[in-house]
Amino acid sequence: MAVKALRRTWARAVDGRDARALLHLHRELWVDHDGRGGMPASEEDEVWAAYGILLDRQLAHRDGRRNPKGVFEGKLGHVVAELEGRVVGQVEAYLDRFGYHARTPSVAELRSLIVTQAARGNGLGALLVREVAEGARTRAGENTIVSAEVLARNEALSFYDRLGFRTLERISAITEPREHHGAFTTAPARVDEAMELSILDHQARVRRHAWGDPRFDPPSPAIGGDLVRLIADGIALDDAQRGTEAGRLREELIVRDRRGRARAALYLVSSVLGPPFAPVVRAEVARIAADPEDPEAVEAAMAGLDDALERVRAVGATQLLVRTAYVDPIGARVATGEGVRAFSWILAAPVQTVLRRTTKP
């Protein structure tokens, strides 16, 4: 990979000599995120020492396998930034594609982007994002977007705005039940309910596409057997893995009204965070499928969130993260009321926009 220069700064692919610098950068990043309301970082020096050993092993592995001319090793990319010969910033990226349609873009997801406090103001953050964008375009083509999750209480939102990113999703953290009206029952879905879930999921896909989220396949004109089988297989796999790991949940929840009709579905996931985080349970509703224009379906979604909150509390979580499209009225309702706060935003921009808005060294 060609070396990039900007004033006294450089960006390059990570290698084995960077483990100690990355350890300090990761600790600064996650302690800062903890203070802004993100996931809690470990306070134990022993945990960070063990994490440093893990980083060292990972980088030694990459040294022997990475393409020296590219940012990415397979789907993983990792870039560091130097200022006057010292590593002062880094970003990891994961390159994937969420579909099969020819128009569906590849997505380079930025992870753990940080420039140490003392080195900010030198354009290094934009340089790191540009390097990932260039590497992703080289690897996956022009039809690629760059995405990032940014905590709600973070001035980095203005940084991404300057680079042309726009908000696609909101994530809200709830600790109290959502107010709802009506009688509903919520339960983990069974394999024989896959068709009902497919109808809800298909409708959600249509809405998401209409709301302008470019990351996924456009919805098919009708519900097909492939979608039904995919959902049925997912339910069977979740059933098989239930109870295998402390704090772990993978459940498709289906919410029915008093007449037994499926009105909403929620996909619930949870797991215990590993180092360098404190060993807490992160729980998230990764998808809500309900018609935002149907008042009863909206109430069903709120009832489903109540059940999901009870389920994750039972495995040790203190809050439930809820992911919704930014323009989804259900998400706006989730984000209001007692016991809720904005947690983070999912932002994205085409690689061409990122490259146009960042300075080429």
TORDRENFI-488853 format. One record per residue (C-alpha): residue number from 1; x, y, z. Coordinates in nm, 3 decimals. Last residue first. Layout:
<sites>
+-----+---------+---------+---------+
| pos |    east |   north |      up |
+-----+---------+---------+---------+
| NUM |       X |       Y |       Z |
...
+-----+---------+---------+---------+
</sites>
This chain:
<sites>
+-----+---------+---------+---------+
| pos |    east |   north |      up |
+-----+---------+---------+---------+
| 361 |  -0.224 |   1.389 |   0.049 |
| 360 |  -0.585 |   1.382 |  -0.077 |
| 359 |  -0.797 |   1.604 |   0.147 |
| 358 |  -1.130 |   1.455 |   0.242 |
| 357 |  -1.466 |   1.564 |   0.104 |
| 356 |  -1.437 |   1.406 |  -0.242 |
| 355 |  -1.304 |   1.079 |  -0.102 |
| 354 |  -1.589 |   1.054 |   0.147 |
| 353 |  -1.851 |   1.137 |  -0.116 |
| 352 |  -1.710 |   0.882 |  -0.362 |
| 351 |  -1.705 |   0.618 |  -0.087 |
| 350 |  -2.079 |   0.664 |  -0.042 |
| 349 |  -2.177 |   0.786 |   0.308 |
| 348 |  -2.321 |   0.623 |   0.620 |
| 347 |  -2.427 |   0.696 |   0.977 |
| 346 |  -2.568 |   0.471 |   1.250 |
| 345 |  -2.657 |   0.679 |   1.556 |
| 344 |  -2.601 |   0.610 |   1.924 |
| 343 |  -2.752 |   0.581 |   2.273 |
| 342 |  -3.038 |   0.832 |   2.286 |
| 341 |  -3.196 |   0.796 |   2.627 |
| 340 |  -3.495 |   0.614 |   2.772 |
| 339 |  -3.635 |   0.560 |   3.123 |
| 338 |  -3.927 |   0.798 |   3.095 |
| 337 |  -4.079 |   0.891 |   2.761 |
| 336 |  -3.953 |   0.932 |   2.406 |
| 335 |  -3.706 |   0.732 |   2.195 |
| 334 |  -3.943 |   0.438 |   2.146 |
| 333 |  -4.193 |   0.677 |   1.988 |
| 332 |  -3.938 |   0.803 |   1.738 |
| 331 |  -3.840 |   0.445 |   1.662 |
| 330 |  -4.203 |   0.359 |   1.590 |
| 329 |  -4.225 |   0.660 |   1.360 |
| 328 |  -3.937 |   0.515 |   1.151 |
| 327 |  -3.731 |   0.799 |   1.000 |
| 326 |  -3.403 |   0.697 |   1.164 |
| 325 |  -3.460 |   0.327 |   1.108 |
| 324 |  -3.477 |   0.142 |   1.436 |
| 323 |  -3.234 |  -0.024 |   1.678 |
| 322 |  -3.342 |  -0.073 |   2.041 |
| 321 |  -3.082 |  -0.112 |   2.314 |
| 320 |  -3.214 |  -0.275 |   2.631 |
| 319 |  -3.075 |  -0.176 |   2.968 |
| 318 |  -2.958 |  -0.338 |   3.291 |
| 317 |  -2.881 |  -0.678 |   3.139 |
| 316 |  -2.842 |  -0.976 |   3.374 |
| 315 |  -3.008 |  -1.272 |   3.200 |
| 314 |  -3.353 |  -1.209 |   3.353 |
| 313 |  -3.318 |  -0.839 |   3.273 |
| 312 |  -3.289 |  -0.942 |   2.910 |
| 311 |  -3.623 |  -1.123 |   2.917 |
| 310 |  -3.807 |  -0.847 |   3.102 |
| 309 |  -3.688 |  -0.588 |   2.851 |
| 308 |  -3.796 |  -0.810 |   2.561 |
| 307 |  -4.143 |  -0.845 |   2.713 |
| 306 |  -4.180 |  -0.469 |   2.743 |
| 305 |  -4.044 |  -0.428 |   2.389 |
| 304 |  -4.311 |  -0.667 |   2.261 |
| 303 |  -4.581 |  -0.456 |   2.423 |
| 302 |  -4.444 |  -0.148 |   2.243 |
| 301 |  -4.447 |  -0.339 |   1.913 |
| 300 |  -4.807 |  -0.445 |   1.976 |
| 299 |  -4.903 |  -0.082 |   2.040 |
| 298 |  -4.753 |   0.009 |   1.702 |
| 297 |  -4.943 |  -0.277 |   1.537 |
| 296 |  -5.267 |  -0.148 |   1.692 |
| 295 |  -5.203 |   0.203 |   1.562 |
| 294 |  -5.140 |   0.080 |   1.204 |
| 293 |  -4.931 |   0.339 |   1.018 |
| 292 |  -4.606 |   0.223 |   1.181 |
| 291 |  -4.664 |  -0.131 |   1.049 |
| 290 |  -4.454 |  -0.366 |   1.260 |
| 289 |  -4.121 |  -0.543 |   1.213 |
| 288 |  -3.873 |  -0.433 |   1.480 |
| 287 |  -3.509 |  -0.528 |   1.429 |
| 286 |  -3.188 |  -0.552 |   1.634 |
| 285 |  -3.358 |  -0.545 |   1.971 |
| 284 |  -3.041 |  -0.526 |   2.174 |
| 283 |  -2.886 |  -0.662 |   2.493 |
| 282 |  -2.528 |  -0.610 |   2.611 |
| 281 |  -2.464 |  -0.813 |   2.926 |
| 280 |  -2.178 |  -0.686 |   3.141 |
| 279 |  -1.829 |  -0.830 |   3.183 |
| 278 |  -1.646 |  -0.495 |   3.182 |
| 277 |  -1.503 |  -0.429 |   2.839 |
| 276 |  -1.151 |  -0.499 |   2.715 |
| 275 |  -1.225 |  -0.784 |   2.726 |
| 274 |  -1.553 |  -0.973 |   2.671 |
| 273 |  -1.910 |  -0.850 |   2.665 |
| 272 |  -2.176 |  -1.097 |   2.780 |
| 271 |  -2.437 |  -1.159 |   2.512 |
| 270 |  -2.781 |  -1.045 |   2.403 |
| 269 |  -3.002 |  -1.061 |   2.096 |
| 268 |  -3.372 |  -0.993 |   2.039 |
| 267 |  -3.540 |  -0.988 |   1.697 |
| 266 |  -3.879 |  -0.824 |   1.724 |
| 265 |  -4.205 |  -0.913 |   1.550 |
| 264 |  -4.535 |  -0.729 |   1.533 |
| 263 |  -4.908 |  -0.781 |   1.466 |
| 262 |  -4.943 |  -1.160 |   1.440 |
| 261 |  -5.315 |  -1.229 |   1.472 |
| 260 |  -5.434 |  -1.435 |   1.770 |
| 259 |  -5.765 |  -1.254 |   1.823 |
| 258 |  -5.632 |  -1.093 |   2.142 |
| 257 |  -5.337 |  -0.949 |   1.950 |
| 256 |  -5.020 |  -1.138 |   1.880 |
| 255 |  -4.653 |  -1.039 |   1.926 |
| 254 |  -4.379 |  -1.260 |   1.780 |
| 253 |  -4.032 |  -1.267 |   1.931 |
| 252 |  -3.739 |  -1.394 |   1.725 |
| 251 |  -3.489 |  -1.495 |   1.990 |
| 250 |  -3.113 |  -1.511 |   2.021 |
| 249 |  -3.022 |  -1.473 |   2.387 |
| 248 |  -2.686 |  -1.520 |   2.557 |
| 247 |  -2.624 |  -1.406 |   2.915 |
| 246 |  -2.464 |  -1.736 |   3.010 |
| 245 |  -2.406 |  -1.961 |   2.709 |
| 244 |  -2.580 |  -2.274 |   2.578 |
| 243 |  -2.928 |  -2.183 |   2.701 |
| 242 |  -3.084 |  -2.163 |   2.355 |
| 241 |  -2.848 |  -2.280 |   2.080 |
| 240 |  -3.083 |  -2.531 |   1.916 |
| 239 |  -3.380 |  -2.296 |   1.938 |
| 238 |  -3.182 |  -2.015 |   1.776 |
| 237 |  -3.083 |  -2.250 |   1.493 |
| 236 |  -3.443 |  -2.358 |   1.438 |
| 235 |  -3.562 |  -1.996 |   1.435 |
| 234 |  -3.296 |  -1.902 |   1.180 |
| 233 |  -3.386 |  -2.199 |   0.959 |
| 232 |  -3.752 |  -2.094 |   0.962 |
| 231 |  -3.658 |  -1.735 |   0.872 |
| 230 |  -3.443 |  -1.848 |   0.579 |
| 229 |  -3.707 |  -2.098 |   0.467 |
| 228 |  -3.975 |  -1.828 |   0.458 |
| 227 |  -3.744 |  -1.589 |   0.273 |
| 226 |  -3.654 |  -1.853 |   0.014 |
| 225 |  -4.019 |  -1.950 |  -0.032 |
| 224 |  -4.103 |  -1.610 |  -0.171 |
| 223 |  -4.292 |  -1.308 |  -0.047 |
| 222 |  -4.376 |  -1.079 |  -0.336 |
| 221 |  -4.225 |  -0.799 |  -0.544 |
| 220 |  -3.879 |  -0.859 |  -0.393 |
| 219 |  -3.746 |  -0.600 |  -0.152 |
| 218 |  -3.440 |  -0.400 |  -0.257 |
| 217 |  -3.128 |  -0.567 |  -0.117 |
| 216 |  -2.969 |  -0.393 |   0.178 |
| 215 |  -2.732 |  -0.105 |   0.253 |
| 214 |  -2.912 |   0.176 |   0.071 |
| 213 |  -3.147 |   0.286 |   0.353 |
| 212 |  -3.376 |   0.539 |   0.182 |
| 211 |  -3.705 |   0.534 |   0.374 |
| 210 |  -3.868 |   0.348 |   0.084 |
| 209 |  -3.614 |   0.065 |   0.125 |
| 208 |  -3.687 |   0.042 |   0.497 |
| 207 |  -4.061 |   0.041 |   0.429 |
| 206 |  -4.039 |  -0.245 |   0.178 |
| 205 |  -3.811 |  -0.442 |   0.409 |
| 204 |  -4.055 |  -0.397 |   0.699 |
| 203 |  -4.340 |  -0.531 |   0.484 |
| 202 |  -4.128 |  -0.832 |   0.394 |
| 201 |  -4.045 |  -0.895 |   0.761 |
| 200 |  -4.409 |  -0.888 |   0.867 |
| 199 |  -4.509 |  -1.127 |   0.589 |
| 198 |  -4.209 |  -1.350 |   0.657 |
| 197 |  -4.299 |  -1.364 |   1.027 |
| 196 |  -4.642 |  -1.501 |   0.939 |
| 195 |  -4.479 |  -1.757 |   0.708 |
| 194 |  -4.220 |  -1.859 |   0.969 |
| 193 |  -4.483 |  -1.943 |   1.231 |
| 192 |  -4.431 |  -2.320 |   1.192 |
| 191 |  -4.069 |  -2.275 |   1.306 |
| 190 |  -4.186 |  -2.133 |   1.637 |
| 189 |  -4.149 |  -1.771 |   1.746 |
| 188 |  -4.051 |  -1.678 |   2.100 |
| 187 |  -4.356 |  -1.539 |   2.282 |
| 186 |  -4.546 |  -1.213 |   2.322 |
| 185 |  -4.915 |  -1.180 |   2.405 |
| 184 |  -5.116 |  -0.863 |   2.351 |
| 183 |  -5.406 |  -0.681 |   2.516 |
| 182 |  -5.442 |  -0.314 |   2.433 |
| 181 |  -5.264 |   0.010 |   2.516 |
| 180 |  -4.891 |   0.076 |   2.545 |
| 179 |  -4.645 |   0.266 |   2.763 |
| 178 |  -4.290 |   0.145 |   2.710 |
| 177 |  -4.133 |  -0.042 |   3.002 |
| 176 |  -3.832 |   0.118 |   3.176 |
| 175 |  -3.457 |   0.088 |   3.114 |
| 174 |  -3.443 |   0.186 |   2.748 |
| 173 |  -3.136 |   0.265 |   2.539 |
| 172 |  -3.215 |   0.407 |   2.195 |
| 171 |  -3.029 |   0.325 |   1.873 |
| 170 |  -3.104 |   0.541 |   1.571 |
| 169 |  -3.059 |   0.440 |   1.210 |
| 168 |  -2.966 |   0.585 |   0.870 |
| 167 |  -2.807 |   0.919 |   0.959 |
| 166 |  -2.609 |   1.095 |   0.688 |
| 165 |  -2.234 |   1.103 |   0.623 |
| 164 |  -2.090 |   1.375 |   0.400 |
| 163 |  -1.742 |   1.411 |   0.550 |
| 162 |  -1.839 |   1.731 |   0.734 |
| 161 |  -2.131 |   1.545 |   0.893 |
| 160 |  -1.891 |   1.277 |   1.012 |
| 159 |  -1.688 |   1.533 |   1.206 |
| 158 |  -2.006 |   1.696 |   1.341 |
| 157 |  -2.112 |   1.362 |   1.489 |
| 156 |  -1.764 |   1.327 |   1.639 |
| 155 |  -1.884 |   1.567 |   1.911 |
| 154 |  -2.010 |   1.264 |   2.101 |
| 153 |  -2.310 |   1.223 |   2.329 |
| 152 |  -2.520 |   1.029 |   2.075 |
| 151 |  -2.248 |   0.768 |   2.036 |
| 150 |  -2.137 |   0.717 |   1.677 |
| 149 |  -2.179 |   0.398 |   1.474 |
| 148 |  -2.005 |   0.414 |   1.137 |
| 147 |  -2.074 |   0.335 |   0.772 |
| 146 |  -1.876 |   0.361 |   0.447 |
| 145 |  -2.054 |   0.289 |   0.121 |
| 144 |  -1.948 |   0.087 |  -0.182 |
| 143 |  -2.067 |   0.083 |  -0.543 |
| 142 |  -1.733 |   0.204 |  -0.677 |
| 141 |  -1.568 |  -0.134 |  -0.640 |
| 140 |  -1.519 |  -0.393 |  -0.365 |
| 139 |  -1.145 |  -0.413 |  -0.293 |
| 138 |  -1.020 |  -0.091 |  -0.448 |
| 137 |  -1.327 |   0.097 |  -0.324 |
| 136 |  -1.281 |  -0.049 |   0.023 |
| 135 |  -0.914 |   0.050 |   0.030 |
| 134 |  -0.991 |   0.404 |  -0.082 |
| 133 |  -1.269 |   0.439 |   0.175 |
| 132 |  -1.048 |   0.292 |   0.450 |
| 131 |  -0.770 |   0.538 |   0.368 |
| 130 |  -1.018 |   0.825 |   0.356 |
| 129 |  -1.149 |   0.740 |   0.702 |
| 128 |  -0.794 |   0.737 |   0.839 |
| 127 |  -0.707 |   1.068 |   0.670 |
| 126 |  -1.026 |   1.228 |   0.801 |
| 125 |  -0.926 |   1.135 |   1.155 |
| 124 |  -0.567 |   1.244 |   1.097 |
| 123 |  -0.648 |   1.598 |   0.984 |
| 122 |  -0.393 |   1.756 |   1.219 |
| 121 |  -0.638 |   1.897 |   1.473 |
| 120 |  -0.611 |   1.602 |   1.709 |
| 119 |  -0.271 |   1.472 |   1.815 |
| 118 |  -0.292 |   1.538 |   2.191 |
| 117 |  -0.634 |   1.373 |   2.221 |
| 116 |  -0.535 |   1.044 |   2.060 |
| 115 |  -0.695 |   0.985 |   1.722 |
| 114 |  -0.964 |   0.721 |   1.739 |
| 113 |  -1.182 |   0.505 |   1.512 |
| 112 |  -1.295 |   0.193 |   1.697 |
| 111 |  -1.488 |   0.041 |   1.407 |
| 110 |  -1.570 |   0.173 |   1.061 |
| 109 |  -1.809 |  -0.047 |   0.862 |
| 108 |  -1.720 |  -0.082 |   0.494 |
| 107 |  -2.046 |  -0.170 |   0.319 |
| 106 |  -2.075 |  -0.327 |  -0.026 |
| 105 |  -2.358 |  -0.191 |  -0.232 |
| 104 |  -2.682 |  -0.362 |  -0.343 |
| 103 |  -2.745 |  -0.276 |  -0.708 |
| 102 |  -2.656 |  -0.622 |  -0.842 |
| 101 |  -2.888 |  -0.787 |  -0.591 |
| 100 |  -2.724 |  -1.043 |  -0.363 |
|  99 |  -2.759 |  -0.904 |  -0.013 |
|  98 |  -2.590 |  -0.747 |   0.287 |
|  97 |  -2.236 |  -0.700 |   0.155 |
|  96 |  -1.937 |  -0.690 |   0.386 |
|  95 |  -1.619 |  -0.501 |   0.466 |
|  94 |  -1.518 |  -0.464 |   0.831 |
|  93 |  -1.302 |  -0.169 |   0.929 |
|  92 |  -1.055 |  -0.090 |   1.207 |
|  91 |  -0.931 |   0.262 |   1.268 |
|  90 |  -0.614 |   0.397 |   1.426 |
|  89 |  -0.450 |   0.705 |   1.566 |
|  88 |  -0.134 |   0.836 |   1.733 |
|  87 |   0.138 |   0.602 |   1.604 |
|  86 |   0.466 |   0.796 |   1.634 |
|  85 |   0.693 |   0.882 |   1.339 |
|  84 |   0.622 |   1.255 |   1.332 |
|  83 |   0.248 |   1.193 |   1.353 |
|  82 |   0.145 |   0.845 |   1.249 |
|  81 |  -0.196 |   0.706 |   1.156 |
|  80 |  -0.288 |   0.338 |   1.179 |
|  79 |  -0.506 |   0.130 |   0.947 |
|  78 |  -0.687 |  -0.200 |   0.997 |
|  77 |  -0.904 |  -0.377 |   0.743 |
|  76 |  -1.097 |  -0.701 |   0.780 |
|  75 |  -1.307 |  -0.862 |   0.507 |
|  74 |  -1.018 |  -1.058 |   0.358 |
|  73 |  -0.707 |  -0.882 |   0.475 |
|  72 |  -0.794 |  -0.525 |   0.382 |
|  71 |  -0.578 |  -0.214 |   0.353 |
|  70 |  -0.407 |  -0.331 |   0.036 |
|  69 |  -0.067 |  -0.360 |  -0.133 |
|  68 |   0.102 |  -0.572 |   0.136 |
|  67 |  -0.180 |  -0.828 |   0.115 |
|  66 |  -0.203 |  -0.942 |   0.476 |
|  65 |  -0.119 |  -1.301 |   0.570 |
|  64 |   0.210 |  -1.316 |   0.762 |
|  63 |   0.186 |  -0.980 |   0.930 |
|  62 |  -0.180 |  -1.047 |   1.005 |
|  61 |  -0.094 |  -1.332 |   1.241 |
|  60 |   0.161 |  -1.124 |   1.428 |
|  59 |  -0.101 |  -0.852 |   1.455 |
|  58 |  -0.353 |  -1.086 |   1.612 |
|  57 |  -0.098 |  -1.225 |   1.857 |
|  56 |   0.007 |  -0.878 |   1.975 |
|  55 |  -0.355 |  -0.770 |   2.007 |
|  54 |  -0.428 |  -1.072 |   2.227 |
|  53 |  -0.128 |  -0.995 |   2.447 |
|  52 |  -0.256 |  -0.638 |   2.484 |
|  51 |  -0.597 |  -0.769 |   2.587 |
|  50 |  -0.430 |  -0.969 |   2.865 |
|  49 |  -0.260 |  -0.651 |   2.987 |
|  48 |  -0.592 |  -0.466 |   2.963 |
|  47 |  -0.764 |  -0.725 |   3.179 |
|  46 |  -0.480 |  -0.717 |   3.432 |
|  45 |  -0.506 |  -0.339 |   3.456 |
|  44 |  -0.866 |  -0.377 |   3.571 |
|  43 |  -1.103 |  -0.084 |   3.508 |
|  42 |  -1.283 |  -0.262 |   3.226 |
|  41 |  -1.469 |  -0.040 |   2.983 |
|  40 |  -1.843 |   0.013 |   3.025 |
|  39 |  -2.049 |   0.017 |   2.702 |
|  38 |  -2.132 |   0.368 |   2.592 |
|  37 |  -2.268 |   0.651 |   2.806 |
|  36 |  -2.013 |   0.921 |   2.727 |
|  35 |  -1.779 |   0.820 |   3.010 |
|  34 |  -1.773 |   0.462 |   2.882 |
|  33 |  -1.690 |   0.593 |   2.534 |
|  32 |  -1.387 |   0.777 |   2.676 |
|  31 |  -1.271 |   0.463 |   2.858 |
|  30 |  -1.323 |   0.275 |   2.531 |
|  29 |  -1.115 |   0.514 |   2.321 |
|  28 |  -0.827 |   0.575 |   2.563 |
|  27 |  -0.794 |   0.201 |   2.622 |
|  26 |  -0.802 |   0.128 |   2.251 |
|  25 |  -0.535 |   0.390 |   2.183 |
|  24 |  -0.306 |   0.258 |   2.457 |
|  23 |  -0.338 |  -0.100 |   2.330 |
|  22 |  -0.291 |   0.017 |   1.972 |
|  21 |   0.042 |   0.178 |   2.061 |
|  20 |   0.164 |  -0.143 |   2.227 |
|  19 |   0.055 |  -0.363 |   1.934 |
|  18 |   0.192 |  -0.148 |   1.653 |
|  17 |   0.517 |  -0.327 |   1.566 |
|  16 |   0.329 |  -0.627 |   1.425 |
|  15 |   0.168 |  -0.439 |   1.139 |
|  14 |  -0.120 |  -0.200 |   1.069 |
|  13 |  -0.176 |  -0.067 |   0.720 |
|  12 |  -0.047 |   0.284 |   0.665 |
|  11 |  -0.132 |   0.648 |   0.729 |
|  10 |   0.118 |   0.931 |   0.761 |
|   9 |   0.132 |   1.276 |   0.918 |
|   8 |   0.381 |   1.563 |   0.919 |
|   7 |   0.180 |   1.768 |   0.669 |
|   6 |  -0.038 |   1.499 |   0.509 |
|   5 |   0.141 |   1.191 |   0.378 |
|   4 |   0.003 |   0.860 |   0.252 |
|   3 |   0.225 |   0.558 |   0.206 |
|   2 |   0.129 |   0.340 |  -0.091 |
|   1 |   0.000 |   0.000 |   0.000 |
+-----+---------+---------+---------+
</sites>
